[in-house]
Amino acid sequence: MEQPTSPAPADITGVILAGGLSRRMNRQEKSFLSLGGNSLLAHVYERLLPQVGKVVLNANGDPARFAHFDLQVIPDKRQGFLGPLAGIEGAFLSLDTDWLLSIPVDTPFFPLDLAKKMSQSTKGREVPVVAKSNSRLHPVVTLWPRAVLPKLSAALDAKQLKLQQWFLQQEHIKLDFACEPDGQDPFFNINRPEDLNRANQINNPRNSICQHAPDATY
């Protein structure tokens, strides 16, 4: 009997999640915030592109504002800014890929081998693989098989929008990533203006953020 295989990174579509309202960033659109002279979206796109076969952007509103990125922009299929679950659903409904790797636009330091490690960890099983670091789960950083789409849609239909809650009810694989040698949490996310300041100072070895990653609610 042929054994199931893990997806090749080239068969995975990366989806950058940028469909939120940025309430904690004073409604500034995170995609265009400057980090080291480049936008957050540019950082995430350039880091993700070599790892997967294709990259798309989940964002709502006028897609023309992203024209210079030459990215396919996929909006949520539902009204009301319902969060990451709606972004993943919209991407699956708009694409023919069997696997999605989701990365939020405010997480610019994720591992360069993220897709490879997540793919290998599936061991042929069609279940989500969720990133973990510093004893915290990061449900917005997940490798998703298309097989979960009906469950995603059912949760959205029932107005169950929290990713953390969804994963409590679903089979998944947790993949732990160590902090970087300089103390950096690879999934440090930029939610508030002070987080952006810390991100711009991240190369200072005295500013270890592994034990002080900001809280996030998904």
C-alpha positions as CSV (number, residue, x, y, z in Angstrom):
1,M,0.0,0.0,0.0
2,E,1.4,3.4,-1.0
3,Q,2.2,5.6,2.0
4,P,0.9,9.1,2.1
5,T,3.5,11.8,1.5
6,S,4.0,15.2,2.9
7,P,3.4,18.2,0.6
8,A,6.4,19.6,-1.2
9,P,7.1,23.2,-0.3
10,A,6.6,24.1,-4.0
11,D,3.1,22.8,-3.8
12,I,2.2,25.1,-0.9
13,T,0.6,28.5,-1.4
14,G,1.6,31.1,1.1
15,V,-1.1,33.5,2.1
16,I,-0.2,36.7,3.9
17,L,-3.1,37.7,6.2
18,A,-3.7,41.5,6.1
19,G,-7.4,41.7,6.4
20,G,-7.8,43.1,9.9
21,L,-8.7,46.5,11.1
22,S,-5.4,47.3,13.1
23,R,-7.3,48.6,16.1
24,R,-4.3,48.4,18.4
25,M,-2.2,50.2,15.8
26,N,-4.5,53.2,15.8
27,R,-6.1,52.1,12.5
28,Q,-2.8,52.4,10.6
29,E,-2.7,49.8,7.9
30,K,0.1,47.4,9.1
31,S,1.1,46.4,5.6
32,F,2.6,49.8,4.9
33,L,4.3,50.4,8.3
34,S,8.0,50.9,7.9
35,L,10.5,48.4,9.3
36,G,14.1,49.2,8.5
37,G,13.1,51.3,5.6
38,N,10.8,48.7,3.9
39,S,7.1,48.0,4.5
40,L,6.1,45.1,6.7
41,L,4.4,43.6,3.7
42,A,7.6,43.7,1.7
43,H,9.5,42.0,4.6
44,V,7.0,39.2,4.9
45,Y,6.6,38.7,1.1
46,E,10.3,38.5,0.5
47,R,10.8,36.1,3.4
48,L,7.9,33.8,2.4
49,L,8.4,33.7,-1.4
50,P,11.4,31.5,-1.6
51,Q,9.8,29.0,0.8
52,V,6.6,28.2,-1.2
53,G,5.3,27.8,-4.8
54,K,3.2,31.0,-4.8
55,V,2.3,33.9,-2.5
56,V,-1.0,35.6,-2.3
57,L,-2.4,38.4,-0.1
58,N,-5.6,38.3,1.9
59,A,-6.8,41.9,2.3
60,N,-10.1,43.7,2.2
61,G,-10.9,47.0,0.6
62,D,-9.5,48.5,-2.6
63,P,-6.8,46.1,-4.0
64,A,-5.3,48.9,-6.0
65,R,-3.3,50.1,-3.0
66,F,-1.2,46.9,-3.3
67,A,-0.6,47.2,-7.1
68,H,3.1,47.7,-6.9
69,F,3.6,44.4,-5.1
70,D,2.4,42.3,-8.1
71,L,0.4,40.1,-5.7
72,Q,-2.9,38.4,-6.2
73,V,-5.2,40.0,-3.6
74,I,-7.9,37.8,-2.2
75,P,-10.6,39.5,0.0
76,D,-12.7,37.7,2.6
77,K,-15.9,36.1,1.1
78,R,-17.9,37.3,4.0
79,Q,-18.7,40.8,5.2
80,G,-17.7,42.2,8.5
81,F,-14.0,41.7,9.0
82,L,-14.4,38.3,10.7
83,G,-10.7,37.6,11.2
84,P,-8.2,34.9,10.1
85,L,-10.7,32.1,9.7
86,A,-12.5,34.1,7.0
87,G,-9.1,34.9,5.3
88,I,-8.2,31.2,5.1
89,E,-11.6,30.3,3.9
90,G,-11.5,33.0,1.2
91,A,-8.1,31.9,0.0
92,F,-9.1,28.2,-0.3
93,L,-12.3,29.2,-2.2
94,S,-10.3,31.4,-4.6
95,L,-7.4,29.0,-5.3
96,D,-7.0,25.4,-6.4
97,T,-4.1,24.7,-4.0
98,D,-4.4,21.8,-1.6
99,W,-2.2,23.4,1.1
100,L,-2.0,27.0,2.5
101,L,0.7,28.4,4.8
102,S,-0.7,31.4,6.5
103,I,1.5,34.2,7.9
104,P,0.2,37.5,9.3
105,V,1.6,40.7,7.9
106,D,2.7,41.8,11.3
107,T,5.1,38.8,11.9
108,P,8.2,39.7,9.9
109,F,10.8,37.5,11.5
110,F,9.4,34.0,11.0
111,P,11.9,31.2,10.2
112,L,13.4,30.9,6.8
113,D,12.7,27.2,6.8
114,L,9.2,27.4,8.1
115,A,7.4,25.8,5.1
116,K,9.9,23.0,4.9
117,K,9.7,22.1,8.6
118,M,5.9,22.3,8.7
119,S,5.6,20.2,5.5
120,Q,7.9,17.5,6.9
121,S,6.0,17.4,10.2
122,T,2.7,16.4,8.6
123,K,4.1,12.9,7.9
124,G,1.4,12.5,5.2
125,R,-1.5,13.4,7.5
126,E,-4.0,16.0,6.3
127,V,-4.2,18.0,9.5
128,P,-3.2,21.6,10.3
129,V,0.3,22.2,11.6
130,V,0.5,25.1,14.0
131,A,3.6,27.0,15.0
132,K,4.6,27.3,18.6
133,S,7.4,29.1,20.4
134,N,8.2,30.2,23.9
135,S,5.4,28.0,25.2
136,R,2.8,29.9,23.1
137,L,0.8,28.7,20.2
138,H,0.6,30.9,17.1
139,P,-2.5,29.8,15.3
140,V,-2.2,32.4,12.6
141,V,1.0,30.7,11.5
142,T,-0.4,27.5,10.3
143,L,0.0,25.0,7.4
144,W,-3.6,24.2,6.4
145,P,-4.8,21.3,4.3
146,R,-7.8,21.8,2.1
147,A,-9.6,19.0,4.0
148,V,-10.3,21.5,6.8
149,L,-12.3,23.9,4.7
150,P,-15.8,22.5,5.6
151,K,-14.9,22.9,9.3
152,L,-13.7,26.4,8.8
153,S,-16.8,27.4,7.0
154,A,-19.0,25.7,9.6
155,A,-17.3,27.7,12.4
156,L,-17.8,30.9,10.5
157,D,-21.5,30.1,9.9
158,A,-21.9,29.6,13.6
159,K,-20.1,32.9,14.4
160,Q,-17.3,31.0,16.1
161,L,-14.5,33.3,15.0
162,K,-11.6,32.7,17.4
163,L,-8.7,30.6,16.0
164,Q,-7.6,29.5,19.5
165,Q,-11.1,28.1,20.2
166,W,-11.3,26.4,16.8
167,F,-8.0,24.6,17.3
168,L,-9.2,23.3,20.7
169,Q,-11.9,21.4,18.8
170,Q,-9.8,20.1,15.9
171,E,-7.0,17.6,15.4
172,H,-3.7,19.4,14.7
173,I,0.0,19.1,15.1
174,K,2.0,21.6,17.2
175,L,5.5,22.4,15.8
176,D,7.8,24.0,18.3
177,F,10.4,26.5,17.1
178,A,13.2,27.6,19.3
179,C,14.2,31.2,20.0
180,E,17.0,32.6,17.9
181,P,20.5,32.7,19.5
182,D,20.1,36.4,20.1
183,G,16.9,35.8,22.1
184,Q,14.5,36.8,19.3
185,D,11.2,35.1,19.2
186,P,10.7,34.0,15.6
187,F,7.0,34.9,15.8
188,F,7.2,38.3,17.4
189,N,4.2,40.2,16.1
190,I,3.7,43.9,15.8
191,N,0.4,44.9,17.3
192,R,1.1,48.3,18.8
193,P,3.3,51.3,18.0
194,E,5.7,50.2,20.8
195,D,6.0,46.8,19.2
196,L,7.1,48.5,16.0
197,N,9.8,50.4,17.9
198,R,11.0,47.1,19.4
199,A,11.1,45.4,16.0
200,N,13.3,48.2,14.6
201,Q,15.7,47.6,17.5
202,I,15.7,43.9,17.2
203,N,19.4,43.5,16.2
204,N,20.5,45.0,19.5
205,P,21.6,42.0,21.6
206,R,20.4,43.6,24.8
207,N,16.8,43.7,23.5
208,S,15.9,40.0,23.9
209,I,12.3,39.6,23.1
210,C,11.9,35.8,23.4
211,Q,10.6,36.1,27.0
212,H,8.6,39.3,26.3
213,A,6.6,38.7,23.1
214,P,3.4,40.8,23.1
215,D,0.1,39.1,23.8
216,A,-2.1,38.4,20.8
217,T,-5.7,37.3,20.6
218,Y,-6.9,35.3,17.6
